[in-house]
Amino acid sequence: MEEGDEVGVSAELIDFELGDNVVYPHHGAGKVEGKEVIEVLGEKREYLTIKILHNDMTVKVPTENAGLAGLRRVIDEETVQKVLEVLQGDVSDMPKNWNRRFKHNREKIKTGDIYELAEVVRNLALRDHEKGLSTGEKQMYTRAKKILASELMYALDKDEEQVEVYLDELLAGGQARKKVAAGK
């Protein structure tokens, strides 16, 4: 990834419109379904209502805090290609201790950066294939893959099942290439 090429959390104020496909880092991709003013503790604020499709959840995010909350638009075609390259790359350095590795990966997911998320998915897929994962890491892998798949659904214009199959094939292909490269 090039310097200044991050697709993640930004404090900038982005004007989201009804129907925009967006990503909320902790839940995945969804669609802006509404804007409304809500009074909370005597203070009126505008909120975006976002329908997260892959888990049928609705979240409300204060418009002025959307950037700080990590809300961003779905990635474009060029970024999709870079994400696919990350998914096919080599495993990056991770702590050997599962507890430290878990915290390390959790922090990467929290950034909201699509490349960091793709790296976590790739690393956990490779580790699962080679050595297996702890229960917590299996849950993290499943969740991270769902969040990534939810964004790729919009970016690749595929349904959830198609994207999950595509991701599984991509990750399995990466494991096969690494075995060939290692002479196994």
PyMOL commands that set and color helices and strands:
alter all, ss='L'
color gray80, all
select helices_A, chain A and resi 63-65+77-88+98-110+114-130+135-156+160-182
alter helices_A, ss='H'
color red, helices_A
select strands_A, chain A and resi 21-24+28-40+43-52+57-62+72-73
alter strands_A, ss='S'
color yellow, strands_A
deselect
rebuild
show_as cartoon
